[in-house]
Amino acid sequence: FYYSFISPSDSKLFYTSGISEKFNIQTMSLLGSEFIKILVHYLYTLFNLSYFSCFIFFGLLGCIGLIAIDSVIQNIVNEKKIINNQVSKLLIFFPSLHFWSSALGKDALIIFSLGVLVWSFYFFSKKNIILIVISFILIFIIRPYIGLTLFISFFICFAIFTSKDLKFIFFNVFLLFLMIFLIPITIKFLGITDLKITYLDVLSNIINPNINSIYLNITEY
């Protein structure tokens, strides 16, 4: 919270944009930074949350995500006895995890969604299906390329390791069509205007940052 005041940060931008009188949800998309601005707008208009209160809200969500991830880690350690239980607890206390997950922004929601997703898969039950769906949707809305990557991974694992019953085959086909639907949305979000991007094109742009990007116009990801 203090760091956002003494240095440039997206948190201030999200909050000021969300409470601005010029805020117009009809001109905004639901992806990436726009979603955070919309969420802040409703937190302000419905609950009159201040900048500090919004930090508390997002920080709480990030904390829940970290607790969910820690719960899975502790269960794996206790079952597999891979490493010492005390050492495993250090994994959840990396400063960068708590720094970014406590701020008003996309990272807190990503950590929250990933934590709930991992927890729901590990302690899987039919009741957790709704949590899995909501987590996938949130991740895709906030960072579509991460959501698409996770969805493709899930599709491949589900296709390989599930039984070959007819209902699972139909479900796989449904996931395939859903994945095909999500790909162009992700491409549009990233601003990719030419799909003929070669490895050398990308590499040359990284090595020489003075060269204008021909293929990519990436904003707010």
PyRosetta script that sets phi, psi and omega in degrees:
from pyrosetta import init, pose_from_sequence

init()
pose = pose_from_sequence("FYYSFISPSDSKLFYTSGISEKFNIQTMSLLGSEFIKILVHYLYTLFNLSYFSCFIFFGLLGCIGLIAIDSVIQNIVNEKKIINNQVSKLLIFFPSLHFWSSALGKDALIIFSLGVLVWSFYFFSKKNIILIVISFILIFIIRPYIGLTLFISFFICFAIFTSKDLKFIFFNVFLLFLMIFLIPITIKFLGITDLKITYLDVLSNIINPNINSIYLNITEY")
pose.set_psi(1, -47.8)
pose.set_omega(1, 179.5)
pose.set_phi(2, -66.5)
pose.set_psi(2, -39.4)
pose.set_omega(2, -178.7)
pose.set_phi(3, -61.2)
pose.set_psi(3, -34.3)
pose.set_omega(3, -178.9)
pose.set_phi(4, -67.2)
pose.set_psi(4, -19.8)
pose.set_omega(4, 179.0)
pose.set_phi(5, -86.4)
pose.set_psi(5, -32.8)
pose.set_omega(5, -173.8)
pose.set_phi(6, -94.7)
pose.set_psi(6, -2.5)
pose.set_omega(6, -180.0)
pose.set_phi(7, -148.1)
pose.set_psi(7, 160.0)
pose.set_omega(7, 177.6)
pose.set_phi(8, -60.4)
pose.set_psi(8, 136.1)
pose.set_omega(8, -179.5)
pose.set_phi(9, -151.3)
pose.set_psi(9, 153.1)
pose.set_omega(9, 177.4)
pose.set_phi(10, -72.4)
pose.set_psi(10, -24.1)
pose.set_omega(10, -176.5)
pose.set_phi(11, -58.1)
pose.set_psi(11, -45.6)
pose.set_omega(11, 179.0)
pose.set_phi(12, -63.0)
pose.set_psi(12, -40.1)
pose.set_omega(12, 179.3)
pose.set_phi(13, -63.5)
pose.set_psi(13, -44.7)
pose.set_omega(13, -179.8)
pose.set_phi(14, -60.6)
pose.set_psi(14, -43.8)
pose.set_omega(14, -175.6)
pose.set_phi(15, -71.8)
pose.set_psi(15, -47.3)
pose.set_omega(15, -179.0)
pose.set_phi(16, -64.0)
pose.set_psi(16, -36.3)
pose.set_omega(16, 178.0)
pose.set_phi(17, -69.3)
pose.set_psi(17, -38.1)
pose.set_omega(17, -177.6)
pose.set_phi(18, -69.1)
pose.set_psi(18, -31.4)
pose.set_omega(18, -177.6)
pose.set_phi(19, -99.7)
pose.set_psi(19, 0.6)
pose.set_omega(19, -177.8)
pose.set_phi(20, -65.3)
pose.set_psi(20, 144.8)
pose.set_omega(20, 177.3)
pose.set_phi(21, -68.3)
pose.set_psi(21, -20.3)
pose.set_omega(21, 179.4)
pose.set_phi(22, -86.2)
pose.set_psi(22, 1.9)
pose.set_omega(22, -178.8)
pose.set_phi(23, -61.0)
pose.set_psi(23, 127.7)
pose.set_omega(23, -179.5)
pose.set_phi(24, -138.1)
pose.set_psi(24, 104.3)
pose.set_omega(24, -174.8)
pose.set_phi(25, -66.8)
pose.set_psi(25, -23.6)
pose.set_omega(25, -178.5)
pose.set_phi(26, -68.9)
pose.set_psi(26, -21.8)
pose.set_omega(26, -179.7)
pose.set_phi(27, -97.6)
pose.set_psi(27, 7.0)
pose.set_omega(27, -174.6)
pose.set_phi(28, -113.6)
pose.set_psi(28, 152.2)
pose.set_omega(28, 173.2)
pose.set_phi(29, -90.6)
pose.set_psi(29, 173.3)
pose.set_omega(29, -179.7)
pose.set_phi(30, -100.9)
pose.set_psi(30, 10.6)
pose.set_omega(30, -173.8)
pose.set_phi(31, -108.6)
pose.set_psi(31, 149.3)
pose.set_omega(31, 172.7)
pose.set_phi(32, 64.5)
pose.set_psi(32, -136.8)
pose.set_omega(32, -176.3)
pose.set_phi(33, -62.9)
pose.set_psi(33, -30.4)
pose.set_omega(33, -179.8)
pose.set_phi(34, -60.9)
pose.set_psi(34, -36.7)
pose.set_omega(34, 179.6)
pose.set_phi(35, -65.2)
pose.set_psi(35, -39.9)
pose.set_omega(35, 178.9)
pose.set_phi(36, -64.5)
pose.set_psi(36, -40.8)
pose.set_omega(36, 178.5)
pose.set_phi(37, -63.3)
pose.set_psi(37, -39.9)
pose.set_omega(37, 178.2)
pose.set_phi(38, -65.3)
pose.set_psi(38, -43.6)
pose.set_omega(38, 179.1)
pose.set_phi(39, -62.1)
pose.set_psi(39, -44.5)
pose.set_omega(39, 178.1)
pose.set_phi(40, -62.9)
pose.set_psi(40, -38.7)
pose.set_omega(40, 179.9)
pose.set_phi(41, -58.5)
pose.set_psi(41, -45.4)
pose.set_omega(41, -178.5)
pose.set_phi(42, -75.6)
pose.set_psi(42, -31.2)
pose.set_omega(42, 174.0)
pose.set_phi(43, -63.5)
pose.set_psi(43, -34.3)
pose.set_omega(43, -179.6)
pose.set_phi(44, -78.5)
pose.set_psi(44, -45.7)
pose.set_omega(44, -175.7)
pose.set_phi(45, -73.9)
pose.set_psi(45, -34.7)
pose.set_omega(45, -177.2)
pose.set_phi(46, -87.6)
pose.set_psi(46, -37.4)
pose.set_omega(46, -174.5)
pose.set_phi(47, -119.4)
pose.set_psi(47, -1.4)
pose.set_omega(47, 178.8)
pose.set_phi(48, 55.2)
pose.set_psi(48, 42.5)
pose.set_omega(48, -178.6)
pose.set_phi(49, -75.7)
pose.set_psi(49, 135.1)
pose.set_omega(49, 176.6)
pose.set_phi(50, -79.1)
pose.set_psi(50, 176.8)
pose.set_omega(50, 177.3)
pose.set_phi(51, -58.9)
pose.set_psi(51, -44.6)
pose.set_omega(51, 178.9)
pose.set_phi(52, -65.0)
pose.set_psi(52, -41.3)
pose.set_omega(52, -179.9)
pose.set_phi(53, -64.0)
pose.set_psi(53, -37.2)
pose.set_omega(53, 176.4)
pose.set_phi(54, -65.1)
pose.set_psi(54, -37.3)
pose.set_omega(54, 175.5)
pose.set_phi(55, -61.0)
pose.set_psi(55, -42.8)
pose.set_omega(55, 178.3)
pose.set_phi(56, -61.7)
pose.set_psi(56, -43.1)
pose.set_omega(56, -179.5)
pose.set_phi(57, -61.7)
pose.set_psi(57, -50.8)
pose.set_omega(57, -179.5)
pose.set_phi(58, -67.3)
pose.set_psi(58, -38.6)
pose.set_omega(58, 178.1)
pose.set_phi(59, -63.3)
pose.set_psi(59, -35.8)
pose.set_omega(59, 178.0)
pose.set_phi(60, -65.1)
pose.set_psi(60, -43.0)
pose.set_omega(60, 177.7)
pose.set_phi(61, -62.9)
pose.set_psi(61, -42.8)
pose.set_omega(61, 177.4)
pose.set_phi(62, -62.2)
pose.set_psi(62, -38.7)
pose.set_omega(62, 179.1)
pose.set_phi(63, -64.9)
pose.set_psi(63, -41.3)
pose.set_omega(63, 177.6)
pose.set_phi(64, -60.5)
pose.set_psi(64, -41.8)
pose.set_omega(64, 178.2)
pose.set_phi(65, -62.2)
pose.set_psi(65, -43.1)
pose.set_omega(65, 179.4)
pose.set_phi(66, -66.6)
pose.set_psi(66, -38.1)
pose.set_omega(66, 177.5)
pose.set_phi(67, -63.7)
pose.set_psi(67, -40.9)
pose.set_omega(67, 178.6)
pose.set_phi(68, -63.0)
pose.set_psi(68, -43.7)
pose.set_omega(68, 178.6)
pose.set_phi(69, -64.5)
pose.set_psi(69, -42.1)
pose.set_omega(69, 178.8)
pose.set_phi(70, -63.1)
pose.set_psi(70, -37.7)
pose.set_omega(70, 178.4)
pose.set_phi(71, -60.3)
pose.set_psi(71, -42.7)
pose.set_omega(71, 178.9)
pose.set_phi(72, -67.2)
pose.set_psi(72, -43.7)
pose.set_omega(72, -179.8)
pose.set_phi(73, -59.9)
pose.set_psi(73, -45.7)
pose.set_omega(73, -178.4)
pose.set_phi(74, -64.1)
pose.set_psi(74, -38.5)
pose.set_omega(74, 178.1)
pose.set_phi(75, -67.4)
pose.set_psi(75, -39.7)
pose.set_omega(75, 178.2)
pose.set_phi(76, -64.8)
pose.set_psi(76, -43.7)
pose.set_omega(76, -179.3)
pose.set_phi(77, -63.8)
pose.set_psi(77, -43.0)
pose.set_omega(77, -178.8)
pose.set_phi(78, -67.5)
pose.set_psi(78, -31.3)
pose.set_omega(78, -178.9)
pose.set_phi(79, -82.9)
pose.set_psi(79, -45.0)
pose.set_omega(79, -173.8)
pose.set_phi(80, -91.1)
pose.set_psi(80, -22.3)
pose.set_omega(80, -178.2)
pose.set_phi(81, 57.1)
pose.set_psi(81, 41.5)
pose.set_omega(81, -177.0)
pose.set_phi(82, -72.5)
pose.set_psi(82, -49.6)
pose.set_omega(82, -179.9)
pose.set_phi(83, -133.3)
pose.set_psi(83, 169.0)
pose.set_omega(83, 178.8)
pose.set_phi(84, -60.9)
pose.set_psi(84, 140.6)
pose.set_omega(84, -177.2)
pose.set_phi(85, -61.1)
pose.set_psi(85, -37.3)
pose.set_omega(85, -179.6)
pose.set_phi(86, -68.9)
pose.set_psi(86, -37.1)
pose.set_omega(86, 178.8)
pose.set_phi(87, -66.7)
pose.set_psi(87, -37.5)
pose.set_omega(87, -178.5)
pose.set_phi(88, -64.1)
pose.set_psi(88, -29.6)
pose.set_omega(88, -179.9)
pose.set_phi(89, -67.5)
pose.set_psi(89, -23.3)
pose.set_omega(89, 179.6)
pose.set_phi(90, -67.9)
pose.set_psi(90, -24.1)
pose.set_omega(90, -178.5)
pose.set_phi(91, -60.8)
pose.set_psi(91, -34.0)
pose.set_omega(91, -175.9)
pose.set_phi(92, -85.2)
pose.set_psi(92, -5.6)
pose.set_omega(92, -176.9)
pose.set_phi(93, -106.8)
pose.set_psi(93, 19.3)
pose.set_omega(93, 173.8)
pose.set_phi(94, -61.6)
pose.set_psi(94, 127.5)
pose.set_omega(94, -175.6)
pose.set_phi(95, -55.2)
pose.set_psi(95, -38.9)
pose.set_omega(95, -176.8)
pose.set_phi(96, -63.7)
pose.set_psi(96, -33.0)
pose.set_omega(96, 178.1)
pose.set_phi(97, -61.2)
pose.set_psi(97, -46.2)
pose.set_omega(97, -177.0)
pose.set_phi(98, -77.6)
pose.set_psi(98, -29.1)
pose.set_omega(98, -180.0)
pose.set_phi(99, -65.0)
pose.set_psi(99, -51.2)
pose.set_omega(99, -175.5)
pose.set_phi(100, -79.2)
pose.set_psi(100, -29.0)
pose.set_omega(100, -178.1)
pose.set_phi(101, -81.1)
pose.set_psi(101, -6.0)
pose.set_omega(101, -179.5)
pose.set_phi(102, -100.9)
pose.set_psi(102, -0.6)
pose.set_omega(102, -174.9)
pose.set_phi(103, -97.3)
pose.set_psi(103, 159.2)
pose.set_omega(103, 173.6)
pose.set_phi(104, -73.4)
pose.set_psi(104, 106.0)
pose.set_omega(104, -177.7)
pose.set_phi(105, 170.1)
pose.set_psi(105, -169.9)
pose.set_omega(105, -175.0)
pose.set_phi(106, -72.7)
pose.set_psi(106, -32.0)
pose.set_omega(106, -173.7)
pose.set_phi(107, -64.8)
pose.set_psi(107, -37.5)
pose.set_omega(107, 179.4)
pose.set_phi(108, -62.3)
pose.set_psi(108, -42.4)
pose.set_omega(108, 179.8)
pose.set_phi(109, -71.1)
pose.set_psi(109, -33.7)
pose.set_omega(109, 177.4)
pose.set_phi(110, -65.7)
pose.set_psi(110, -46.5)
pose.set_omega(110, 178.2)
pose.set_phi(111, -61.2)
pose.set_psi(111, -42.5)
pose.set_omega(111, 178.1)
pose.set_phi(112, -59.9)
pose.set_psi(112, -49.2)
pose.set_omega(112, -177.2)
pose.set_phi(113, -66.2)
pose.set_psi(113, -42.4)
pose.set_omega(113, 178.4)
pose.set_phi(114, -64.3)
pose.set_psi(114, -41.3)
pose.set_omega(114, 178.9)
pose.set_phi(115, -61.5)
pose.set_psi(115, -47.3)
pose.set_omega(115, 178.7)
pose.set_phi(116, -64.4)
pose.set_psi(116, -38.4)
pose.set_omega(116, 180.0)
pose.set_phi(117, -64.5)
pose.set_psi(117, -48.2)
pose.set_omega(117, 179.7)
pose.set_phi(118, -63.1)
pose.set_psi(118, -44.8)
pose.set_omega(118, 179.8)
pose.set_phi(119, -62.2)
pose.set_psi(119, -42.4)
pose.set_omega(119, -178.0)
pose.set_phi(120, -67.0)
pose.set_psi(120, -36.6)
pose.set_omega(120, 177.1)
pose.set_phi(121, -71.3)
pose.set_psi(121, -41.0)
pose.set_omega(121, -176.9)
pose.set_phi(122, -69.4)
pose.set_psi(122, -44.8)
pose.set_omega(122, 177.3)
pose.set_phi(123, -101.0)
pose.set_psi(123, 56.0)
pose.set_omega(123, -170.4)
pose.set_phi(124, -68.9)
pose.set_psi(124, 136.4)
pose.set_omega(124, 171.1)
pose.set_phi(125, -155.1)
pose.set_psi(125, 168.8)
pose.set_omega(125, -179.4)
pose.set_phi(126, -62.2)
pose.set_psi(126, -30.1)
pose.set_omega(126, 179.2)
pose.set_phi(127, -67.4)
pose.set_psi(127, -23.7)
pose.set_omega(127, -177.1)
pose.set_phi(128, -84.9)
pose.set_psi(128, -7.6)
pose.set_omega(128, -177.7)
pose.set_phi(129, -60.2)
pose.set_psi(129, -40.9)
pose.set_omega(129, 179.9)
pose.set_phi(130, -64.1)
pose.set_psi(130, -36.4)
pose.set_omega(130, 177.5)
pose.set_phi(131, -66.1)
pose.set_psi(131, -39.2)
pose.set_omega(131, 178.6)
pose.set_phi(132, -63.4)
pose.set_psi(132, -45.0)
pose.set_omega(132, -179.5)
pose.set_phi(133, -63.2)
pose.set_psi(133, -46.6)
pose.set_omega(133, -179.5)
pose.set_phi(134, -62.7)
pose.set_psi(134, -40.3)
pose.set_omega(134, 179.8)
pose.set_phi(135, -63.9)
pose.set_psi(135, -45.1)
pose.set_omega(135, 177.5)
pose.set_phi(136, -60.1)
pose.set_psi(136, -43.3)
pose.set_omega(136, -179.0)
pose.set_phi(137, -63.8)
pose.set_psi(137, -45.6)
pose.set_omega(137, 180.0)
pose.set_phi(138, -61.4)
pose.set_psi(138, -45.7)
pose.set_omega(138, -179.6)
pose.set_phi(139, -62.2)
pose.set_psi(139, -42.2)
pose.set_omega(139, -179.4)
pose.set_phi(140, -67.3)
pose.set_psi(140, -38.5)
pose.set_omega(140, -180.0)
pose.set_phi(141, -65.2)
pose.set_psi(141, -41.9)
pose.set_omega(141, -175.2)
pose.set_phi(142, -77.3)
pose.set_psi(142, -48.9)
pose.set_omega(142, 178.1)
pose.set_phi(143, -135.8)
pose.set_psi(143, 90.1)
pose.set_omega(143, -174.7)
pose.set_phi(144, -55.2)
pose.set_psi(144, -37.4)
pose.set_omega(144, -177.6)
pose.set_phi(145, -68.2)
pose.set_psi(145, -32.6)
pose.set_omega(145, 175.1)
pose.set_phi(146, -71.7)
pose.set_psi(146, -42.8)
pose.set_omega(146, 178.5)
pose.set_phi(147, -61.3)
pose.set_psi(147, -42.5)
pose.set_omega(147, 179.2)
pose.set_phi(148, -65.5)
pose.set_psi(148, -41.0)
pose.set_omega(148, 178.5)
pose.set_phi(149, -61.5)
pose.set_psi(149, -44.9)
pose.set_omega(149, 178.3)
pose.set_phi(150, -65.1)
pose.set_psi(150, -38.7)
pose.set_omega(150, -179.2)
pose.set_phi(151, -66.0)
pose.set_psi(151, -42.4)
pose.set_omega(151, 177.9)
pose.set_phi(152, -63.0)
pose.set_psi(152, -42.2)
pose.set_omega(152, 178.2)
pose.set_phi(153, -61.2)
pose.set_psi(153, -43.6)
pose.set_omega(153, 178.7)
pose.set_phi(154, -63.4)
pose.set_psi(154, -42.1)
pose.set_omega(154, -179.6)
pose.set_phi(155, -62.0)
pose.set_psi(155, -44.6)
pose.set_omega(155, -179.4)
pose.set_phi(156, -63.9)
pose.set_psi(156, -45.8)
pose.set_omega(156, 179.3)
pose.set_phi(157, -63.5)
pose.set_psi(157, -42.6)
pose.set_omega(157, -179.2)
pose.set_phi(158, -65.6)
pose.set_psi(158, -39.2)
pose.set_omega(158, -178.9)
pose.set_phi(159, -68.8)
pose.set_psi(159, -33.3)
pose.set_omega(159, -176.2)
pose.set_phi(160, -83.5)
pose.set_psi(160, -43.6)
pose.set_omega(160, -168.1)
pose.set_phi(161, -99.7)
pose.set_psi(161, -8.9)
pose.set_omega(161, 177.5)
pose.set_phi(162, -87.5)
pose.set_psi(162, 164.7)
pose.set_omega(162, -179.3)
pose.set_phi(163, -70.0)
pose.set_psi(163, 166.3)
pose.set_omega(163, -176.5)
pose.set_phi(164, -97.5)
pose.set_psi(164, 27.6)
pose.set_omega(164, 176.5)
pose.set_phi(165, -64.8)
pose.set_psi(165, 158.6)
pose.set_omega(165, -175.7)
pose.set_phi(166, -61.4)
pose.set_psi(166, -38.8)
pose.set_omega(166, -177.9)
pose.set_phi(167, -66.8)
pose.set_psi(167, -34.0)
pose.set_omega(167, 178.0)
pose.set_phi(168, -73.1)
pose.set_psi(168, -33.6)
pose.set_omega(168, 177.3)
pose.set_phi(169, -64.9)
pose.set_psi(169, -44.7)
pose.set_omega(169, 177.1)
pose.set_phi(170, -62.1)
pose.set_psi(170, -38.5)
pose.set_omega(170, 178.9)
pose.set_phi(171, -66.1)
pose.set_psi(171, -39.2)
pose.set_omega(171, 176.7)
pose.set_phi(172, -63.0)
pose.set_psi(172, -40.3)
pose.set_omega(172, 178.1)
pose.set_phi(173, -64.0)
pose.set_psi(173, -40.8)
pose.set_omega(173, 177.8)
pose.set_phi(174, -62.0)
pose.set_psi(174, -44.2)
pose.set_omega(174, 178.4)
pose.set_phi(175, -62.9)
pose.set_psi(175, -36.5)
pose.set_omega(175, 179.2)
pose.set_phi(176, -64.0)
pose.set_psi(176, -46.5)
pose.set_omega(176, 179.0)
pose.set_phi(177, -65.4)
pose.set_psi(177, -36.6)
pose.set_omega(177, 177.7)
pose.set_phi(178, -65.0)
pose.set_psi(178, -39.3)
pose.set_omega(178, 178.5)
pose.set_phi(179, -65.1)
pose.set_psi(179, -41.2)
pose.set_omega(179, 177.6)
pose.set_phi(180, -62.6)
pose.set_psi(180, -34.8)
pose.set_omega(180, 178.7)
pose.set_phi(181, -70.5)
pose.set_psi(181, -34.6)
pose.set_omega(181, -176.3)
pose.set_phi(182, -78.7)
pose.set_psi(182, -27.3)
pose.set_omega(182, -176.3)
pose.set_phi(183, -59.8)
pose.set_psi(183, -50.7)
pose.set_omega(183, 179.8)
pose.set_phi(184, -64.6)
pose.set_psi(184, -30.3)
pose.set_omega(184, 176.8)
pose.set_phi(185, -64.2)
pose.set_psi(185, -42.8)
pose.set_omega(185, 179.2)
pose.set_phi(186, -65.8)
pose.set_psi(186, -42.5)
pose.set_omega(186, 179.0)
pose.set_phi(187, -61.2)
pose.set_psi(187, -43.3)
pose.set_omega(187, 179.3)
pose.set_phi(188, -65.5)
pose.set_psi(188, -38.6)
pose.set_omega(188, 179.5)
pose.set_phi(189, -63.0)
pose.set_psi(189, -41.3)
pose.set_omega(189, -179.6)
pose.set_phi(190, -74.3)
pose.set_psi(190, -13.3)
pose.set_omega(190, 178.5)
pose.set_phi(191, 76.0)
pose.set_psi(191, 26.8)
pose.set_omega(191, 179.1)
pose.set_phi(192, -76.9)
pose.set_psi(192, 116.7)
pose.set_omega(192, -177.0)
pose.set_phi(193, -101.4)
pose.set_psi(193, -13.9)
pose.set_omega(193, -179.8)
pose.set_phi(194, -140.6)
pose.set_psi(194, 115.5)
pose.set_omega(194, -177.4)
pose.set_phi(195, -78.5)
pose.set_psi(195, -6.4)
pose.set_omega(195, -179.5)
pose.set_phi(196, -86.8)
pose.set_psi(196, 53.6)
pose.set_omega(196, -179.8)
pose.set_phi(197, -92.2)
pose.set_psi(197, 123.2)
pose.set_omega(197, -179.8)
pose.set_phi(198, -98.3)
pose.set_psi(198, 164.1)
pose.set_omega(198, 178.2)
pose.set_phi(199, -60.3)
pose.set_psi(199, -39.8)
pose.set_omega(199, -179.3)
pose.set_phi(200, -66.6)
pose.set_psi(200, -35.3)
pose.set_omega(200, 177.4)
pose.set_phi(201, -61.2)
pose.set_psi(201, -48.1)
pose.set_omega(201, -179.2)
pose.set_phi(202, -65.6)
pose.set_psi(202, -43.3)
pose.set_omega(202, -177.5)
pose.set_phi(203, -63.9)
pose.set_psi(203, -42.2)
pose.set_omega(203, -179.5)
pose.set_phi(204, -65.1)
pose.set_psi(204, -33.0)
pose.set_omega(204, 179.8)
pose.set_phi(205, -72.9)
pose.set_psi(205, -28.3)
pose.set_omega(205, 177.5)
pose.set_phi(206, -76.4)
pose.set_psi(206, -43.0)
pose.set_omega(206, -177.6)
pose.set_phi(207, -67.7)
pose.set_psi(207, -41.1)
pose.set_omega(207, -178.7)
pose.set_phi(208, -117.5)
pose.set_psi(208, 90.4)
pose.set_omega(208, -176.4)
pose.set_phi(209, -68.2)
pose.set_psi(209, -9.7)
pose.set_omega(209, 179.8)
pose.set_phi(210, -77.9)
pose.set_psi(210, -16.8)
pose.set_omega(210, 178.2)
pose.set_phi(211, -75.7)
pose.set_psi(211, 128.1)
pose.set_omega(211, 178.9)
pose.set_phi(212, -66.7)
pose.set_psi(212, 138.0)
pose.set_omega(212, 178.8)
pose.set_phi(213, -70.2)
pose.set_psi(213, 126.0)
pose.set_omega(213, -178.6)
pose.set_phi(214, -88.7)
pose.set_psi(214, -35.0)
pose.set_omega(214, -169.5)
pose.set_phi(215, -100.7)
pose.set_psi(215, -28.3)
pose.set_omega(215, -171.9)
pose.set_phi(216, -113.4)
pose.set_psi(216, 138.0)
pose.set_omega(216, 172.0)
pose.set_phi(217, -134.5)
pose.set_psi(217, 76.3)
pose.set_omega(217, -171.7)
pose.set_phi(218, -89.6)
pose.set_psi(218, 121.8)
pose.set_omega(218, 178.9)
pose.set_phi(219, -129.2)
pose.set_psi(219, 132.7)
pose.set_omega(219, 173.3)
pose.set_phi(220, 56.9)
pose.set_psi(220, 59.1)
pose.set_omega(220, 170.3)
pose.set_phi(221, -128.8)
pose.dump_pdb("model.pdb")
